[in-house]
């Protein structure tokens, strides 16, 4: 198929369509609005799926979850603060589980270009103990969305795609793949749709038991890439999402390149993190939003014998967007 030039939001939307989408719901909020705008435009032309604005994010979430219960693939999209509105069904859905693939696309807004705060939706995914993808570019936004539907059905859980403003609102080439047909109607385990205490206890145990499998899937994911420079043990960089691009932009002409781990899935790929940490003396963590990865590594007392730097150490700013220039200063690279 021909390459298309798409916004990051549009790449998510197209990935959902090509994954066999049946219905999508949303409430408008920048930087996520273009996901639904694209879906509505395509649905009006093709009439192959439903795309609709809802009265608020909670209603949108529940409508999409209902489609999933029927065995069909559904997408719900919103900005980060919209997830606050949808938090009640969001938290419950990790227990009810998904039947048809159910994907939550959330766009965060570092620097608050159009928002009242900078909250980081990765913490919501961690809170609900579901899986989260974080694309670093537009092709990954498309590919991860497609895979998110498959993972949702394989594990019977909601799966999150975490976007940020700079990726949502920039354009790049995306190579789409063949569109799959929508799922047939197939009702799931209806006894778990109502979380009475007896059901909730059973389902929460299931969520806890699957965490090891989610970590294993994260460790094996091709979206996480570890490049070890055997000669350089001075610096290793863990970069997630769009921050990975900022790291790469600063490596041109650098002779002593650091070892780099690209993190694109959560739970964090623990095996790859351990390999990098064991190899280097200093670990720089570059991530857009809150220092989730950095806090996970630091714990209360840090890593014995290692220097951990990032937002908590002051090498990167705690608020606002990252940039290639900001990341370069933290990398302290020798030309």
Order of alpha helices (4+ residues) and beta strands (2+ residues): beta-alpha-beta-alpha-beta-alpha-beta-alpha-alpha-beta-alpha-beta-alpha-beta-alpha-beta-alpha-alpha-beta-beta-alpha-beta-beta-alpha-beta-alpha-beta-alpha
